[in-house]
């Protein structure tokens, strides 16, 4: 089973504030570049954590590269390491 979550990014005037507290303990956190501060200098930030059984909260942010074009952030989930669809 494969899931894909996508968020359309339009012109953004403020930086989204992602809270890194709990990363690598109760949250899965991915930032680029590694070690960046999501409120200052990350080009991409994704934080995921279970908020209650059956519910996953995903927070995503990215720098707007070209405000005049539509841009996307996407996260995919799969039961295998190759993201192969079995359907």
N, C-alpha and C positions, 0 to 999 in steps of 0.2 A: 504494500500500500504506500502510495507517495502523496504527500501533501505539499502544496506550494502556497505561500502567503506573499502577497505583493502589496506594496503601498505606493501610490503615485505621489511623486514629489513635485510640487509646484513652487513657484517663487516663495522663498522663505526669508522673512526679515529678521527673525530672532533665532538664536541657537537653542535647540532643544536641550533641556537639562536632564541628562541621564545620571542616576545616582549609582556610583560604583560600589557603594557599601554592600558587602555580602558577595561580591564577585569571587568565584572559586570556592565558596563555601555553600551558599544557598542559591546562588545565581550563576548562570552560564553567561560569560561576557566575552564579546569579540570586539576589538578595537583596532583601527588602522590609522596611523602606525602604532605598533605595539608600545604600550606605556604612555600613550597620549592622554590628555585630559579632555573628556568629551565636551566640556563647557568651553574649551579654549582652542584645541588644535587637532582634533580627530577629523579625518576625512570621512570615516564610516564608524558607526557605533551600533552595536546590537546587544541588548540585555534580555535574557529569558529566565523566567522562574515560575514555579508552580505556586499559585496563590491559594488554591484549595484543590482537593481531589477532582481530577477531570478538567481543570482550568489552567491554561498556560498563558502567562502574560508576556508579551513580546514588545519591547521598546526599540525603535530604530531611529537613527538620525544619519544624515549625510550632508556634506557640503553641496550646495547648488553650484554646478560647474558652469552652466549656461542658463541664466534665468529665462531666456526666451524659448527654451525647448522643454518638452515633457521628459522627466527622468523617473527612474524606478529604483526601489530597493526591494530585493526579494530574498526570502528564506525558504529553503526546501527541506523536507523531512522524508526519510525513507527507512524501510526495514532492513536494507542492506547498505553496504558501503559504496555501491556504484550508482545509486539513484535509478535503478532499473524498474520500470513499470511492469507489473505482472498481470496487466489487464488487457 
